[in-house]
Amino acid sequence: MKNIIEINHLNKTFGDIKAVQDLSFRVKEGELFAFLGVNGAGKSTTINILCGQLSKDSGSVNICGSDLDARPDSIKRSIGVVFQNSVLDKELSVRDNLASRAALYGIKGKDFQNRLEELANLLEFKSLLKRPVGKLSGGQRRRIDIARALLHKPKILILDEPTTGLDPQTRNLLWQVIGNLRKDENMTVFLTTHYMEEAADADYVVILDAGRIAAEGTPLELKNAYTGDFITIYGEDEEQIKKLDAPYKPIRDAFRVSVANTAAATELILKYPEVFKDYEITKGKMDDVFLAVTGKNLIGGAEK
């Protein structure tokens, strides 16, 4: 797979704040790329530079084989962006919002009508076309936000925390649509999210901390590097768990024991079979990776 985004030694400061510091990474064509960090880590600054909304101090940005400084307009046509906060006009109907946006790309008349029908079927908003955006629910509005970003069939879809605050049904619909676009159109998806289960499905992950890359790799590589395995043991008292001489913490109806890897878990099971009557072994999650890398938690769309 070829690189569709190449960032080299990117820097951006605001007064004394170094928002992005010597940032370099690659995004492969067609992949789901997760860009993670707490608020203030530099995610939005980087996205605004990629979209041409913010100038960089130094470094280079290459998108779809073109340098951002040399061909900003053609690059903008290759990108669709779903911002954290909706940019739709609340007074206008859904149809009028999408028509005014499409006109900016020269999509009018029959071409617009055809594209509108495609997107309305894809994102299930046919019945909402005449309604003012201000009267829509959060999930409905998010579907229109995504339709707006897809009007011109971009090669790259940037999703800035697209599912924060949405109900599970809408979240599932959005991920189903995004999965189909990647499969059918080889669309590249650049995602920022506070939901670590979404990041766990990414092809590649970059974790930012204070404007720098703190860790990067596939979810499996990151889990292997930054977390171990966990054994959840049910139906034993704490004295039995202490015998294992391993870090543990009580959870609702069990104890969660931390081990370096599956081999270490097997060793404990063979050594203390009487403790392991009812248990399960799980790999560390992306939440554990994020905490290990940054010392911070991301839980349910908020810092903690």
C-alpha positions as CSV (number, residue, x, y, z in Angstrom):
1,M,0.0,0.0,0.0
2,K,1.3,3.5,-0.9
3,N,1.3,6.4,1.5
4,I,-1.6,8.8,1.0
5,I,-0.5,11.2,3.8
6,E,3.1,11.9,4.7
7,I,4.0,14.3,7.5
8,N,7.6,15.3,8.1
9,H,9.0,17.3,11.1
10,L,5.8,19.3,11.5
11,N,5.9,22.2,14.0
12,K,3.3,24.7,15.2
13,T,3.4,27.0,18.1
14,F,0.9,29.5,19.6
15,G,2.9,32.0,21.6
16,D,4.6,30.0,24.3
17,I,2.6,26.8,23.6
18,K,4.2,24.2,21.4
19,A,1.1,22.6,20.0
20,V,2.9,20.3,17.6
21,Q,6.5,19.4,18.0
22,D,8.6,17.7,15.3
23,L,5.7,15.4,14.2
24,S,6.4,12.8,11.5
25,F,4.1,9.9,10.5
26,R,2.6,8.1,7.5
27,V,-1.0,7.1,6.6
28,K,-1.4,4.2,4.1
29,E,-4.1,4.4,1.4
30,G,-7.3,2.7,2.4
31,E,-6.4,2.2,6.0
32,L,-8.2,3.2,9.2
33,F,-5.7,5.4,11.0
34,A,-6.3,6.4,14.6
35,F,-4.8,9.6,16.0
36,L,-5.2,9.6,19.8
37,G,-4.5,12.0,22.6
38,V,-6.2,13.9,25.4
39,N,-7.6,17.4,24.7
40,G,-4.6,19.7,24.1
41,A,-2.3,17.0,22.8
42,G,-2.1,18.5,19.3
43,K,-4.7,16.5,17.4
44,S,-7.0,19.3,16.2
45,T,-4.0,21.5,15.3
46,T,-2.6,18.8,13.1
47,I,-6.0,18.2,11.4
48,N,-6.5,21.9,10.8
49,I,-3.0,22.0,9.1
50,L,-3.9,19.0,7.0
51,C,-7.2,20.7,5.9
52,G,-5.4,23.9,5.0
53,Q,-7.2,25.9,7.7
54,L,-4.1,26.6,9.7
55,S,-0.6,27.4,8.5
56,K,2.4,25.4,9.8
57,D,5.6,26.9,11.2
58,S,7.8,24.3,9.6
59,G,7.9,20.8,8.2
60,S,6.2,19.3,5.2
61,V,2.8,17.9,4.5
62,N,2.2,15.7,1.4
63,I,-1.3,14.4,0.6
64,C,-2.3,12.2,-2.4
65,G,1.2,12.8,-3.8
66,S,1.0,16.6,-3.7
67,D,2.8,19.1,-1.4
68,L,0.3,21.0,0.6
69,D,2.1,24.3,0.0
70,A,2.2,23.8,-3.7
71,R,-1.3,22.5,-4.4
72,P,-3.6,23.4,-1.5
73,D,-6.8,23.6,-3.5
74,S,-6.5,20.2,-5.2
75,I,-5.7,18.7,-1.8
76,K,-8.8,20.2,-0.2
77,R,-10.9,18.5,-2.9
78,S,-9.3,15.1,-1.8
79,I,-10.4,15.5,1.8
80,G,-13.8,15.3,3.5
81,V,-13.9,16.4,7.2
82,V,-16.4,15.7,9.9
83,F,-15.6,18.2,12.6
84,Q,-16.2,17.6,16.3
85,N,-18.8,20.4,16.3
86,S,-21.4,20.5,13.5
87,V,-20.8,23.2,10.9
88,L,-24.4,22.8,9.4
89,D,-26.7,25.8,9.3
90,K,-29.5,25.2,11.8
91,E,-32.0,27.4,10.0
92,L,-31.7,25.6,6.7
93,S,-33.3,22.3,5.8
94,V,-31.1,19.2,5.4
95,R,-31.5,19.4,1.6
96,D,-30.6,23.1,1.5
97,N,-27.6,22.6,3.7
98,L,-26.3,19.8,1.4
99,A,-27.1,21.7,-1.8
100,S,-25.2,24.8,-0.7
101,R,-22.2,22.7,0.2
102,A,-22.3,20.7,-3.0
103,A,-22.4,23.9,-5.1
104,L,-19.0,24.8,-3.7
105,Y,-17.7,21.7,-5.5
106,G,-19.6,22.4,-8.7
107,I,-22.1,19.6,-8.0
108,K,-25.5,20.9,-9.1
109,G,-28.8,19.9,-10.8
110,K,-29.1,16.2,-11.7
111,D,-25.6,15.4,-10.4
112,F,-26.5,16.8,-7.0
113,Q,-29.9,15.0,-6.9
114,N,-28.2,11.7,-7.7
115,R,-25.5,12.1,-5.1
116,L,-28.1,13.2,-2.5
117,E,-30.2,10.1,-3.1
118,E,-27.1,7.9,-2.8
119,L,-26.1,9.5,0.5
120,A,-29.7,9.6,1.9
121,N,-30.0,5.8,1.3
122,L,-26.5,5.1,2.7
123,L,-27.0,7.1,5.9
124,E,-30.7,6.6,6.2
125,F,-31.9,10.2,6.2
126,K,-34.4,10.3,3.3
127,S,-37.3,11.2,5.6
128,L,-35.3,14.2,7.1
129,L,-34.6,16.1,3.9
130,K,-37.2,18.9,4.4
131,R,-36.5,19.3,8.1
132,P,-34.5,22.2,9.5
133,V,-31.2,21.0,10.9
134,G,-31.8,22.7,14.1
135,K,-34.8,20.4,14.7
136,L,-32.7,17.2,14.4
137,S,-31.4,15.0,17.2
138,G,-27.7,14.7,17.8
139,G,-27.5,11.4,15.9
140,Q,-29.5,12.6,13.0
141,R,-27.4,15.7,12.7
142,R,-24.2,13.6,12.8
143,R,-25.5,11.6,9.8
144,I,-25.9,14.8,7.8
145,D,-22.5,16.0,8.9
146,I,-21.0,12.9,7.4
147,A,-23.1,13.2,4.2
148,R,-21.8,16.8,3.9
149,A,-18.2,15.5,4.1
150,L,-18.9,12.8,1.5
151,L,-20.7,14.9,-1.2
152,H,-17.6,15.2,-3.4
153,K,-16.4,11.6,-3.0
154,P,-13.2,12.4,-1.1
155,K,-10.2,10.0,-1.1
156,I,-9.6,10.8,2.6
157,L,-12.3,11.1,5.3
158,I,-11.2,12.9,8.5
159,L,-13.4,12.1,11.5
160,D,-12.7,14.2,14.5
161,E,-14.5,12.4,17.4
162,P,-17.4,11.5,15.2
163,T,-19.4,9.3,17.7
164,T,-19.0,11.2,20.9
165,G,-22.4,11.4,22.6
166,L,-24.2,9.3,20.1
167,D,-26.6,6.4,20.9
168,P,-25.3,2.9,20.1
169,Q,-27.6,2.4,17.2
170,T,-26.3,5.5,15.4
171,R,-22.7,4.6,16.2
172,N,-23.2,1.2,14.7
173,L,-24.7,2.7,11.6
174,L,-21.9,5.2,11.1
175,W,-19.2,2.5,11.5
176,Q,-21.1,0.2,9.1
177,V,-21.2,3.0,6.5
178,I,-17.5,3.8,7.0
179,G,-16.6,0.2,6.7
180,N,-18.4,-0.1,3.4
181,L,-16.8,3.0,2.0
182,R,-13.4,1.7,2.8
183,K,-14.2,-1.7,1.2
184,D,-16.0,-0.4,-1.9
185,E,-14.1,2.8,-2.6
186,N,-10.7,2.2,-0.8
187,M,-11.4,5.3,1.2
188,T,-8.7,6.3,3.8
189,V,-10.2,7.2,7.2
190,F,-8.2,9.4,9.6
191,L,-9.9,9.1,13.0
192,T,-9.6,10.9,16.3
193,T,-11.6,9.3,19.1
194,H,-12.0,9.1,22.9
195,Y,-13.5,5.6,22.5
196,M,-10.7,3.1,22.8
197,E,-12.7,0.3,21.3
198,E,-12.9,2.2,18.1
199,A,-9.1,2.7,18.1
200,A,-8.7,-1.0,18.7
201,D,-10.2,-1.7,15.2
202,A,-7.7,0.7,13.5
203,D,-5.0,-0.6,11.1
204,Y,-2.4,1.8,12.7
205,V,-2.4,4.0,15.8
206,V,-0.4,7.1,16.7
207,I,-0.6,8.4,20.3
208,L,0.1,12.0,20.8
209,D,1.2,13.6,24.1
210,A,2.0,17.3,24.5
211,G,2.4,17.7,20.7
212,R,4.8,14.8,20.3
213,I,4.4,11.1,19.3
214,A,4.5,9.1,22.5
215,A,3.9,5.7,20.8
216,E,2.8,4.3,17.4
217,G,2.1,0.9,15.8
218,T,-0.7,-1.5,15.1
219,P,-3.1,-2.1,18.1
220,L,-1.5,-5.6,18.6
221,E,2.1,-4.2,18.5
222,L,1.1,-1.5,21.1
223,K,-0.7,-4.0,23.3
224,N,2.3,-6.3,23.3
225,A,4.7,-3.4,24.0
226,Y,2.8,-1.6,26.7
227,T,0.5,-4.0,28.4
228,G,0.6,-7.6,29.5
229,D,-2.2,-10.1,30.0
230,F,-4.8,-10.1,32.7
231,I,-6.2,-13.1,34.5
232,T,-9.7,-12.6,36.0
233,I,-10.3,-15.0,38.8
234,Y,-13.8,-15.7,40.2
235,G,-14.9,-17.3,43.4
236,E,-11.7,-17.0,45.4
237,D,-11.0,-14.9,48.5
238,E,-8.2,-12.4,48.6
239,E,-5.8,-14.6,50.7
240,Q,-5.7,-17.1,47.9
241,I,-5.0,-14.3,45.3
242,K,-2.1,-13.0,47.5
243,K,-0.4,-16.4,47.2
244,L,0.2,-15.7,43.5
245,D,2.6,-12.9,44.3
246,A,1.4,-10.8,41.3
247,P,-0.1,-7.3,41.1
248,Y,-3.9,-7.5,41.3
249,K,-7.0,-5.4,42.0
250,P,-10.4,-6.4,43.1
251,I,-13.2,-5.9,40.7
252,R,-17.0,-6.3,41.1
253,D,-17.1,-10.1,41.7
254,A,-13.6,-11.2,41.0
255,F,-9.9,-10.2,41.2
256,R,-7.9,-9.0,38.1
257,V,-4.3,-10.2,38.2
258,S,-1.7,-8.7,35.9
259,V,0.9,-10.9,34.3
260,A,3.6,-10.1,31.7
261,N,2.2,-12.5,29.0
262,T,0.3,-15.7,28.4
263,A,3.4,-17.8,29.2
264,A,3.5,-16.2,32.7
265,A,-0.2,-16.9,33.2
266,T,0.3,-20.5,32.3
267,E,3.1,-20.8,34.8
268,L,0.9,-19.5,37.6
269,I,-1.9,-21.8,36.7
270,L,0.4,-24.8,36.8
271,K,1.9,-23.7,40.1
272,Y,-1.3,-22.9,41.9
273,P,-4.1,-25.0,40.3
274,E,-6.2,-24.8,43.4
275,V,-6.7,-21.0,42.8
276,F,-7.7,-21.3,39.2
277,K,-11.1,-23.1,39.3
278,D,-13.0,-20.3,37.5
279,Y,-10.9,-17.8,35.5
280,E,-10.4,-16.1,32.1
281,I,-7.3,-14.7,30.4
282,T,-7.5,-11.5,28.4
283,K,-5.1,-9.3,26.5
284,G,-4.6,-5.7,27.7
285,K,-6.9,-3.2,26.0
286,M,-6.2,0.0,24.2
287,D,-7.2,1.9,27.3
288,D,-4.4,0.1,29.1
289,V,-2.0,1.1,26.3
290,F,-3.0,4.7,26.4
291,L,-2.7,4.9,30.2
292,A,0.8,3.2,30.1
293,V,2.0,5.5,27.4
294,T,0.7,8.9,28.6
295,G,-0.2,8.3,32.3
296,K,-3.7,9.5,31.4
297,N,-7.1,7.9,31.0
298,L,-9.6,8.4,28.1
299,I,-13.0,7.2,29.2
300,G,-16.2,7.5,27.3
301,G,-15.4,10.7,25.5
302,A,-13.8,12.6,28.4
303,E,-10.5,12.9,30.2
304,K,-10.3,11.4,33.6
